[in-house]
Amino acid sequence: MLPSPDKLKLYNSELAYLCKSTPRYSFWKHLIPDGVVSFFYPVLKYNKDSLNPKLEGPNENPMDALDRFKYNKEVYVQQGESEKEYRRRTRLRSTRLSKRQGSNTDPDHLVLTEIPGQTAREISEHPNSVGYDIVSFVDGKYCDLTKRRLCDLCAGTIMANCFDVNSTTVIGAQGLAGRREGSASGTSAKSYKTTAHWK
């Protein structure tokens, strides 16, 4: 969205009104979803635009928008948070995520794809792959991105060492027929809460 003509004129006349106004324009390096961004207090008062009175023009006193102190843009939750606290939070969060999911951004989500050229093998073997576990009907494979494990889809003659799409289960070496009734030997089920089918 473009600013009103008068606002644009103000910003072009002095970039500080935009770039040295943290609540107006800033990049936060670590701010988490529940984090508190800075805002103007007291609230800025604006004039009407001279060319289009229906639009909000520049604020009455442009100096009010400039930063009065240096903001810490490394915070995770809010200004005033101690460096020790946000470093501890980062360390715990990154350790927890890396141990639990590796390259998998959401272990509860499974993607089923039929898009030509999108193969589970490529995703599994690429060192920079990040995303979800994926079933590719293109190459007939399943990639568990958490463990970087690749296996065939169960179909036709492939009934062992494969992934059953219907039950979202990895079938072991014994296959479906080789298991005793009630035994879970040779299988590894993952419970996905959400799925997406890409076509």
C-alpha positions as semicolon CSV with decimal commas, in nm:
position;residue;x (nm);y (nm);z (nm)
1;M;0,000;0,000;0,000
2;L;0,144;0,337;-0,100
3;P;0,143;0,624;0,146
4;S;-0,058;0,936;0,072
5;P;0,117;1,199;-0,148
6;D;0,202;1,421;0,151
7;K;0,345;1,128;0,350
8;L;0,550;1,018;0,051
9;K;0,682;1,373;0,013
10;L;0,784;1,378;0,381
11;Y;0,960;1,040;0,360
12;N;1,144;1,144;0,043
13;S;1,253;1,474;0,196
14;E;1,413;1,300;0,497
15;L;1,456;0,920;0,513
16;A;1,498;0,936;0,891
17;Y;1,120;0,977;0,925
18;L;1,090;0,625;0,790
19;C;1,421;0,449;0,860
20;K;1,490;0,589;1,209
21;S;1,139;0,524;1,330
22;T;1,143;0,170;1,470
23;P;0,767;0,139;1,530
24;R;0,705;0,255;1,173
25;Y;0,961;0,043;0,989
26;S;1,193;-0,219;1,133
27;F;1,325;-0,573;1,101
28;W;1,320;-0,786;1,415
29;K;1,579;-1,062;1,404
30;H;1,432;-1,305;1,658
31;L;1,083;-1,184;1,753
32;I;0,859;-1,486;1,818
33;P;0,486;-1,498;1,731
34;D;0,382;-1,386;2,081
35;G;0,645;-1,112;2,086
36;V;0,550;-0,749;2,139
37;V;0,649;-0,506;1,864
38;S;0,714;-0,143;1,945
39;F;0,440;0,110;1,882
40;F;0,401;0,484;1,914
41;Y;0,310;0,604;2,262
42;P;0,148;0,848;2,281
43;V;-0,033;0,775;1,958
44;L;0,074;0,998;1,669
45;K;-0,169;1,260;1,542
46;Y;-0,198;1,302;1,166
47;N;-0,298;1,585;0,934
48;K;-0,522;1,523;0,635
49;D;-0,351;1,487;0,299
50;S;-0,352;1,816;0,103
51;L;-0,428;1,649;-0,232
52;N;-0,681;1,398;-0,105
53;P;-0,843;1,496;0,229
54;K;-0,988;1,144;0,264
55;L;-0,635;1,009;0,315
56;E;-0,420;1,038;0,625
57;G;-0,131;1,277;0,562
58;P;0,193;1,313;0,758
59;N;0,185;1,333;1,135
60;E;0,138;1,677;1,290
61;N;0,488;1,679;1,436
62;P;0,716;1,450;1,229
63;M;0,984;1,457;1,502
64;D;0,747;1,259;1,730
65;A;0,798;0,954;1,507
66;L;1,178;0,946;1,542
67;D;1,334;0,702;1,787
68;R;1,416;0,862;2,122
69;F;1,637;0,570;2,229
70;K;1,806;0,271;2,068
71;Y;1,575;-0,029;2,037
72;N;1,714;-0,377;2,091
73;K;1,615;-0,565;1,775
74;E;1,757;-0,893;1,907
75;V;1,473;-0,951;2,156
76;Y;1,242;-1,251;2,138
77;V;0,944;-1,121;2,333
78;Q;0,969;-0,756;2,433
79;Q;1,199;-0,460;2,495
80;G;1,378;-0,478;2,828
81;E;1,420;-0,853;2,810
82;S;1,764;-0,942;2,944
83;E;2,028;-1,074;2,706
84;K;2,073;-1,376;2,933
85;E;1,701;-1,458;2,911
86;Y;1,672;-1,444;2,534
87;R;1,998;-1,635;2,483
88;R;1,873;-1,908;2,718
89;R;1,537;-1,919;2,537
90;T;1,711;-1,950;2,199
91;R;1,943;-2,223;2,315
92;L;1,659;-2,428;2,462
93;R;1,431;-2,372;2,164
94;S;1,692;-2,458;1,900
95;T;1,812;-2,765;2,092
96;R;1,454;-2,884;2,140
97;L;1,369;-2,837;1,773
98;S;1,687;-2,991;1,635
99;K;1,661;-3,300;1,854
100;R;1,294;-3,351;1,785
101;Q;1,255;-3,274;1,420
102;G;1,580;-3,218;1,233
103;S;1,484;-3,062;0,901
104;N;1,113;-3,124;0,952
105;T;0,928;-2,798;1,020
106;D;0,609;-2,976;1,136
107;P;0,630;-3,349;1,221
108;D;0,248;-3,366;1,243
109;H;0,198;-3,271;0,876
110;L;0,225;-3,499;0,570
111;V;0,237;-3,381;0,210
112;L;0,116;-3,608;-0,071
113;T;0,230;-3,482;-0,410
114;E;0,155;-3,564;-0,771
115;I;0,339;-3,262;-0,913
116;P;0,570;-3,375;-1,195
117;G;0,937;-3,342;-1,104
118;Q;0,872;-3,329;-0,730
119;T;1,029;-3,647;-0,596
120;A;1,069;-3,774;-0,242
121;R;1,419;-3,897;-0,330
122;E;1,535;-3,547;-0,424
123;I;1,394;-3,401;-0,102
124;S;1,544;-3,677;0,112
125;E;1,890;-3,660;-0,042
126;H;1,930;-3,282;-0,073
127;P;2,136;-3,153;0,224
128;N;1,940;-2,827;0,248
129;S;1,588;-2,974;0,237
130;V;1,358;-2,832;0,501
131;G;0,984;-2,892;0,515
132;Y;0,744;-3,179;0,580
133;D;0,742;-3,556;0,545
134;I;0,637;-3,624;0,188
135;V;0,477;-3,896;-0,021
136;S;0,557;-3,859;-0,389
137;F;0,338;-4,049;-0,632
138;V;0,580;-3,931;-0,903
139;D;0,866;-4,159;-0,795
140;G;0,656;-4,385;-0,568
141;K;0,853;-4,303;-0,254
142;Y;0,806;-4,169;0,099
143;C;1,054;-3,941;0,272
144;D;1,059;-3,915;0,652
145;L;1,239;-3,580;0,669
146;T;1,287;-3,605;1,046
147;K;1,514;-3,909;1,007
148;R;1,606;-3,849;0,641
149;R;1,474;-4,196;0,563
150;L;1,351;-4,289;0,216
151;C;1,138;-4,593;0,132
152;D;0,910;-4,722;-0,143
153;L;0,532;-4,692;-0,126
154;C;0,349;-5,019;-0,061
155;A;0,184;-5,122;-0,388
156;G;0,156;-5,431;-0,607
157;T;0,443;-5,665;-0,526
158;I;0,608;-5,426;-0,279
159;M;0,466;-5,529;0,059
160;A;0,774;-5,513;0,286
161;N;1,015;-5,232;0,370
162;C;0,762;-4,982;0,237
163;F;0,527;-4,701;0,343
164;D;0,152;-4,770;0,349
165;V;-0,017;-4,442;0,251
166;N;-0,359;-4,542;0,388
167;S;-0,239;-4,619;0,740
168;T;0,066;-4,386;0,731
169;T;0,276;-4,679;0,849
170;V;0,625;-4,790;0,756
171;I;0,605;-5,167;0,704
172;G;0,917;-5,355;0,812
173;A;1,104;-5,650;0,660
174;Q;0,838;-5,907;0,762
175;G;0,573;-5,722;0,565
176;L;0,200;-5,731;0,636
177;A;0,157;-6,106;0,602
178;G;0,454;-6,200;0,821
179;R;0,322;-6,042;1,139
180;R;0,140;-6,233;1,409
181;E;-0,207;-6,102;1,481
182;G;-0,195;-5,816;1,729
183;S;0,180;-5,778;1,690
184;A;0,327;-5,445;1,592
185;S;0,663;-5,601;1,505
186;G;0,814;-5,467;1,188
187;T;0,593;-5,159;1,164
188;S;0,638;-4,798;1,258
189;A;0,328;-4,578;1,250
190;K;0,335;-4,199;1,247
191;S;0,022;-4,014;1,343
192;Y;-0,017;-3,713;1,117
193;K;-0,272;-3,455;1,229
194;T;-0,287;-3,275;0,894
195;T;-0,223;-3,365;0,532
196;A;-0,202;-3,169;0,209
197;H;-0,251;-3,316;-0,138
198;W;-0,059;-3,126;-0,403
199;K;-0,165;-3,182;-0,764
